[in-house]
Amino acid sequence: MKIVVVGASGTVGMAVVAALQGRHEIVKVGRTSGDHRVDITDGESIRRLFAAIGRFDALVSAAGKVHFGDLATMTETEMAVGLRDKLMGQVNLVLIGQEHINDQGSFTLTSGLLSHDPIRYGASASLVNGAIDAFVRGAAIELPRGVRINAVSPGLLTESLGVFGDYFRGHETVPAARVANAYVKSVEGRLTGRVFDVL
Ligand SMILES: NC(=O)c1ccc[n+]([C@@H]2O[C@H](COP(=O)([O-])OP(=O)(O)OC[C@H]3O[C@@H](n4cnc5c(N)ncnc54)[C@H](OP(=O)(O)O)[C@@H]3O)[C@@H](O)[C@H]2O)c1
């Protein structure tokens, strides 16, 4: 399969590439690195990406930013970061990408455990992750030509403990390689409309 991995240079993305490469043609995409560049917050940039890549069989998105901060002082602008970036960035990969994906292809998006296991400073991430999970359930029953869509909802990656550990006190971590297996299941299996929790 020809598999597009958006966010290929990231902590999650690198593990996904490692789990899929060898068996498939991997097209690595990032904002500042990779075989192709895209800014998922910009629809025109996404259109240019798909025009450059051509048709593909699967797209994995492991990109998307959200603002972490105190709800009491969070501004509309800060809350909108995650809506524009992690939520609509990934949704737009599907909306625009559906015209370019092959029959029986698949989209796999990334959400996260904060949709159902909230932490302090994580209200924006909870909102965005819940919306992504709901989107894949809704989109799965409408996508044409046997195209599938799932989300992977990881807990805190062991590899990200140094970056996010202070926010996730008391949480068990999950190795990136185990998280990557859920993406493999989504891409190489036949399930659709599912959220794969990896905790
Ligand atoms: N790490 C965790 O513990 C964890 C847990 C649960 C959920 N998640 C979710 O998993 C996703 C990936 O997390 P991560 O920790 O792997 O992030 P990361 O290490 O910061 O990597 C982010 C990747 O996304 C790309 N990217 C960032 N902004 C982009 C944009 N606007 N357009 C296109 N590509 C963009 C980056 O490309 P460049 O390097 O080229 O800029 C990079 O490849 C996020 O949505 C995160 O919320 C992560």
The ligand as a MOL file (V3000), in Angstrom:
LIG
                    3D

  0  0  0     0  0            999 V3000
M  V30 BEGIN CTAB
M  V30 COUNTS 48 52 0 0 0
M  V30 BEGIN ATOM
M  V30 1 N 3.0130 12.2220 22.5940 0
M  V30 2 C 2.0210 11.7950 23.3630 0
M  V30 3 O 2.2130 11.3330 24.5160 0
M  V30 4 C 0.6120 11.8430 22.8560 0
M  V30 5 C -0.4200 11.2320 23.5690 0
M  V30 6 C -1.7110 11.2970 23.0970 0
M  V30 7 C -1.9890 11.9440 21.9070 0
M  V30 8 N -0.9760 12.5350 21.2170 0 CHG=1
M  V30 9 C -1.2900 13.2350 19.9720 0
M  V30 10 O -0.5180 12.6730 18.9260 0
M  V30 11 C -0.2380 13.6750 17.9540 0
M  V30 12 C 1.2700 13.6920 17.6910 0
M  V30 13 O 1.9330 13.9380 18.9170 0
M  V30 14 P 3.5230 13.8600 19.0330 0
M  V30 15 O 3.8490 13.8640 20.4780 0
M  V30 16 O 4.0380 12.7780 18.1490 0 CHG=-1
M  V30 17 O 3.9200 15.2950 18.4160 0
M  V30 18 P 5.3630 15.8220 17.9670 0
M  V30 19 O 6.4370 14.9120 18.4090 0
M  V30 20 O 5.3900 17.2560 18.3580 0
M  V30 21 O 5.2900 15.7340 16.3670 0
M  V30 22 C 4.3750 16.4930 15.6550 0
M  V30 23 C 4.4850 16.1420 14.1770 0
M  V30 24 O 3.4370 16.8250 13.4760 0
M  V30 25 C 4.0000 17.6840 12.4930 0
M  V30 26 N 3.2130 18.9280 12.5100 0
M  V30 27 C 3.0470 19.8030 13.5220 0
M  V30 28 N 2.2480 20.8090 13.1680 0
M  V30 29 C 1.9030 20.5640 11.8780 0
M  V30 30 C 1.1040 21.2490 10.9200 0
M  V30 31 N 0.4880 22.4030 11.2100 0
M  V30 32 N 0.9850 20.7140 9.6960 0
M  V30 33 C 1.5960 19.5530 9.3900 0
M  V30 34 N 2.3610 18.8520 10.2430 0
M  V30 35 C 2.5020 19.3620 11.4660 0
M  V30 36 C 5.4320 17.9090 12.8940 0
M  V30 37 O 6.1850 18.1650 11.7290 0
M  V30 38 P 7.5610 19.0090 11.7700 0
M  V30 39 O 8.4600 18.3450 12.7680 0
M  V30 40 O 8.0670 18.9340 10.3880 0
M  V30 41 O 7.1530 20.4020 12.2190 0
M  V30 42 C 5.7750 16.5560 13.5250 0
M  V30 43 O 6.0840 15.6160 12.5130 0
M  V30 44 C -0.7800 14.9980 18.5200 0
M  V30 45 O -2.0540 15.2440 17.9790 0
M  V30 46 C -0.9020 14.7020 20.0020 0
M  V30 47 O -1.9150 15.4820 20.6250 0
M  V30 48 C 0.3120 12.4920 21.6430 0
M  V30 END ATOM
M  V30 BEGIN BOND
M  V30 1 1 1 2
M  V30 2 2 2 3
M  V30 3 1 2 4
M  V30 4 1 4 5
M  V30 5 2 4 48
M  V30 6 2 5 6
M  V30 7 1 6 7
M  V30 8 2 7 8
M  V30 9 1 8 9
M  V30 10 1 8 48
M  V30 11 1 9 10
M  V30 12 1 9 46
M  V30 13 1 10 11
M  V30 14 1 11 12
M  V30 15 1 11 44
M  V30 16 1 12 13
M  V30 17 1 13 14
M  V30 18 2 14 15
M  V30 19 1 14 16
M  V30 20 1 14 17
M  V30 21 1 17 18
M  V30 22 2 18 19
M  V30 23 1 18 20
M  V30 24 1 18 21
M  V30 25 1 21 22
M  V30 26 1 22 23
M  V30 27 1 23 24
M  V30 28 1 23 42
M  V30 29 1 24 25
M  V30 30 1 25 26
M  V30 31 1 25 36
M  V30 32 1 26 27
M  V30 33 1 26 35
M  V30 34 2 27 28
M  V30 35 1 28 29
M  V30 36 1 29 30
M  V30 37 2 29 35
M  V30 38 1 30 31
M  V30 39 2 30 32
M  V30 40 1 32 33
M  V30 41 2 33 34
M  V30 42 1 34 35
M  V30 43 1 36 37
M  V30 44 1 36 42
M  V30 45 1 37 38
M  V30 46 2 38 39
M  V30 47 1 38 40
M  V30 48 1 38 41
M  V30 49 1 42 43
M  V30 50 1 44 45
M  V30 51 1 44 46
M  V30 52 1 46 47
M  V30 END BOND
M  V30 END CTAB
M  END
